[in-house]
Amino acid sequence: MITIDHTKECKEVELSKNANEFEVLFATGIVNPNGPTFNVYYIDMSANSEATGVFQVTIHPADDSIQNVATVNWDSSGESLAGINFYSDFFGGSLPTLFMKGDLLKKEMFHQIISTYIDFNDDSLKTYNYVKQYEGKPYQRVSAEMRDAYGSITRKKTEQKNNFFKKLFTSKRNEVKQVDNKHFIKLLTNELNVIEEIKALLMAYNGAIENVIPAGMVQLDFKAFINVFTHVAIQCNIDLNKLQK
């Protein structure tokens, strides 16, 4: 079961424990040619308590951070997850198009997490339509998103004037309800989409370092990123051989 704790907020932390004491719960990726973001969600396997912390490690070519974003609860056996309690401000920002599941996370709970991402994101409908149109083709999808975003700038003033009252009295949350969450999740978790999104993420990371981000601002070079990504991908049962095709 997925719940949200409205009394707590995500906060940055420093971890001094050995990486072997953490296990990947799931990971997400956002493909952006100007600097992609890869988020890995770890749980502390050494914690001896019913509620275990979930830590988000964010990797971006020019920035990285670690935040405590949730807790997991175990069932009576202490071996299986009973639920995840995310903090109030966790679900926000851009909607990832790459989702990878670790072994500890059951499929049903994984899909519930993705569905919650969709429900809380104002651009879910737009992203859903792009993913449907460019299924398994993230390069084309991102190009279309950038082209459409550029085109919208030239129409901005007119749209602001004509749609002022419509936007004022219409909730954006209504747009999200038009998304077929079940179908969207099926698209996002389809192996073809996952593999192609990974390829696009890796290409975007390397491209951002080579063409966008000044050398002095790079926090994690491409070789180091590949090492981290490979470790995560193995825990998420990604067939690395398919990335070579």
C-alpha positions as CSV (number, residue, x, y, z in Angstrom):
1,M,0.0,0.0,0.0
2,I,1.2,3.5,-0.9
3,T,0.4,6.3,1.6
4,I,1.5,10.0,1.9
5,D,2.6,11.5,5.2
6,H,1.5,15.1,5.1
7,T,3.3,15.9,8.4
8,K,6.8,15.2,6.9
9,E,8.8,16.7,4.1
10,C,11.8,15.3,2.1
11,K,15.1,16.5,3.5
12,E,18.7,16.3,2.4
13,V,20.9,13.9,4.4
14,E,24.4,12.6,4.4
15,L,25.0,8.8,4.4
16,S,28.2,7.4,5.8
17,K,27.3,3.7,5.6
18,N,28.7,1.2,3.2
19,A,26.8,1.0,-0.1
20,N,26.4,-2.8,0.4
21,E,24.0,-2.0,3.3
22,F,21.5,-0.5,0.8
23,E,19.3,-2.2,-1.7
24,V,17.6,-0.6,-4.7
25,L,13.8,-0.3,-4.3
26,F,13.2,1.4,-7.7
27,A,14.7,4.0,-10.0
28,T,13.4,6.6,-12.3
29,G,14.8,8.7,-15.2
30,I,14.0,11.9,-17.0
31,V,15.5,12.3,-20.5
32,N,16.6,15.9,-21.1
33,P,19.3,16.7,-23.6
34,N,20.4,19.7,-21.5
35,G,20.9,17.5,-18.5
36,P,19.1,14.2,-17.7
37,T,18.1,13.2,-14.2
38,F,18.5,9.7,-12.7
39,N,16.9,9.0,-9.3
40,V,17.6,5.9,-7.4
41,Y,15.6,4.9,-4.3
42,Y,17.5,2.8,-1.8
43,I,16.4,1.3,1.5
44,D,18.7,0.8,4.4
45,M,18.8,-3.0,4.9
46,S,20.9,-2.7,8.1
47,A,18.1,-0.8,9.9
48,N,16.6,-2.9,12.7
49,S,13.1,-1.4,12.9
50,E,9.6,-1.9,11.6
51,A,9.9,1.4,9.6
52,T,13.0,1.7,7.3
53,G,14.1,4.9,5.6
54,V,14.0,5.4,1.8
55,F,16.7,7.5,0.4
56,Q,16.6,9.2,-3.0
57,V,20.0,9.6,-4.7
58,T,19.7,12.1,-7.5
59,I,22.3,12.1,-10.2
60,H,22.5,14.9,-12.7
61,P,25.7,15.8,-14.7
62,A,25.9,19.1,-12.9
63,D,24.4,18.2,-9.5
64,D,23.7,15.4,-7.1
65,S,22.0,15.0,-3.8
66,I,20.7,12.5,-1.2
67,Q,17.3,12.9,0.4
68,N,15.3,11.0,2.9
69,V,11.9,10.8,1.1
70,A,9.9,8.0,2.7
71,T,9.8,5.0,5.0
72,V,8.9,1.4,4.2
73,N,6.9,-0.9,6.5
74,W,7.6,-4.6,6.7
75,D,5.0,-7.4,7.1
76,S,5.0,-9.6,10.2
77,S,7.7,-11.8,8.8
78,G,10.0,-8.8,8.4
79,E,11.0,-10.1,4.9
80,S,8.4,-8.5,2.6
81,L,7.3,-4.9,2.1
82,A,3.9,-4.1,3.5
83,G,3.8,-0.5,2.4
84,I,5.6,2.7,1.6
85,N,4.9,6.0,3.3
86,F,6.1,8.9,1.1
87,Y,6.6,12.3,2.5
88,S,4.3,15.1,1.5
89,D,6.4,16.9,-1.1
90,F,7.7,13.7,-2.8
91,F,5.4,13.6,-5.8
92,G,6.1,16.6,-7.9
93,G,8.3,18.0,-10.6
94,S,8.7,16.5,-14.1
95,L,7.1,13.1,-14.7
96,P,9.7,10.4,-15.3
97,T,9.4,8.3,-18.4
98,L,11.8,5.6,-17.2
99,F,10.8,3.4,-14.3
100,M,12.9,0.4,-13.1
101,K,11.8,-2.0,-10.4
102,G,14.0,-3.6,-7.8
103,D,13.4,-7.2,-6.4
104,L,12.0,-6.0,-3.1
105,L,9.2,-4.2,-4.7
106,K,6.1,-6.2,-5.8
107,K,4.7,-5.5,-9.2
108,E,1.4,-4.2,-7.8
109,M,3.1,-1.8,-5.4
110,F,5.4,-0.6,-8.2
111,H,2.4,0.1,-10.5
112,Q,0.7,2.0,-7.6
113,I,3.8,4.2,-7.2
114,I,3.8,5.0,-11.0
115,S,0.0,5.7,-10.8
116,T,0.6,8.1,-8.0
117,Y,3.3,9.9,-10.0
118,I,0.7,10.3,-12.8
119,D,-2.1,11.5,-10.5
120,F,0.1,14.2,-8.9
121,N,1.7,15.6,-12.1
122,D,0.0,18.5,-13.9
123,D,1.6,17.4,-17.3
124,S,0.6,13.8,-17.1
125,L,-1.9,14.1,-20.0
126,K,0.6,15.8,-22.2
127,T,3.3,13.2,-21.4
128,Y,0.9,10.4,-21.9
129,N,0.0,11.6,-25.4
130,Y,3.7,12.0,-26.3
131,V,4.6,8.5,-25.0
132,K,1.6,7.0,-26.9
133,Q,2.6,8.7,-30.1
134,Y,6.3,7.9,-29.9
135,E,6.1,4.5,-28.1
136,G,9.6,3.1,-27.8
137,K,11.1,6.1,-29.6
138,P,12.3,8.5,-26.9
139,Y,14.6,10.5,-29.2
140,Q,11.7,11.4,-31.4
141,R,9.5,12.1,-28.4
142,V,11.9,14.5,-26.8
143,S,12.5,16.3,-30.1
144,A,8.7,16.7,-30.5
145,E,8.4,18.0,-26.9
146,M,11.2,20.6,-27.5
147,R,9.7,21.6,-30.9
148,D,6.2,22.0,-29.4
149,A,7.6,23.9,-26.4
150,Y,9.4,26.3,-28.7
151,G,6.3,26.8,-30.8
152,S,4.2,27.5,-27.7
153,I,6.4,30.5,-26.9
154,T,5.3,32.3,-30.0
155,R,1.6,31.7,-29.0
156,K,2.0,32.5,-25.4
157,K,0.7,36.0,-25.3
158,T,-2.4,35.2,-27.4
159,E,-3.2,32.0,-25.3
160,Q,-2.8,33.9,-22.1
161,K,-5.3,36.5,-23.2
162,N,-7.8,34.1,-24.7
163,N,-7.7,31.4,-22.1
164,F,-7.3,33.6,-19.0
165,F,-10.8,32.9,-17.6
166,K,-10.7,29.3,-18.7
167,K,-7.5,28.6,-16.8
168,L,-8.7,30.6,-13.9
169,F,-11.8,28.5,-13.3
170,T,-10.7,25.1,-14.6
171,S,-8.6,22.9,-12.4
172,K,-5.6,21.3,-14.0
173,R,-6.3,18.2,-11.9
174,N,-9.2,17.5,-14.3
175,E,-6.8,17.0,-17.1
176,V,-5.1,14.2,-15.2
177,K,-8.4,12.3,-15.0
178,Q,-8.4,11.9,-18.7
179,V,-5.3,9.8,-18.6
180,D,-5.8,6.0,-18.8
181,N,-3.4,5.2,-15.9
182,K,-3.5,1.5,-16.6
183,H,-2.6,1.9,-20.2
184,F,0.0,4.6,-19.4
185,I,1.7,2.2,-16.9
186,K,1.7,-0.6,-19.4
187,L,3.5,1.7,-21.9
188,L,6.1,2.9,-19.4
189,T,6.9,-0.6,-18.1
190,N,7.0,-2.3,-21.4
191,E,10.5,-3.8,-21.9
192,L,10.9,-2.1,-25.3
193,N,10.2,1.3,-23.8
194,V,12.4,0.7,-20.8
195,I,15.4,-0.3,-22.9
196,E,15.0,2.6,-25.3
197,E,14.5,5.1,-22.5
198,I,17.7,3.8,-20.9
199,K,19.6,4.3,-24.2
200,A,18.2,7.8,-24.5
201,L,19.1,8.6,-20.9
202,L,22.7,7.4,-21.3
203,M,23.1,9.3,-24.6
204,A,21.6,12.5,-23.1
205,Y,24.0,12.2,-20.1
206,N,27.0,11.9,-22.3
207,G,25.8,14.6,-24.7
208,A,25.1,17.1,-21.9
209,I,28.6,16.6,-20.6
210,E,30.2,17.0,-24.0
211,N,28.0,19.8,-25.3
212,V,26.1,21.7,-22.6
213,I,27.7,21.6,-19.2
214,P,31.0,23.4,-18.6
215,A,33.8,20.9,-17.6
216,G,34.2,22.6,-14.2
217,M,30.6,22.0,-13.3
218,V,30.4,18.3,-14.0
219,Q,29.8,16.4,-10.8
220,L,30.0,12.8,-12.1
221,D,31.7,12.0,-15.4
222,F,30.1,9.6,-17.9
223,K,32.3,6.6,-17.0
224,A,31.5,7.0,-13.3
225,F,27.8,7.4,-14.1
226,I,27.9,4.2,-16.2
227,N,29.4,2.3,-13.2
228,V,26.6,3.6,-10.9
229,F,23.9,2.9,-13.5
230,T,25.1,-0.7,-14.2
231,H,25.0,-1.5,-10.4
232,V,21.4,-0.2,-10.3
233,A,20.4,-1.9,-13.5
234,I,21.6,-5.3,-12.3
235,Q,19.5,-4.9,-9.1
236,C,16.5,-4.0,-11.3
237,N,17.0,-7.1,-13.5
238,I,17.7,-5.1,-16.7
239,D,19.2,-7.2,-19.5
240,L,22.3,-5.1,-20.2
241,N,22.9,-7.1,-23.4
242,K,19.9,-5.5,-25.0
243,L,21.4,-2.0,-24.5
244,Q,24.1,-3.0,-27.0
245,K,21.5,-3.5,-29.8
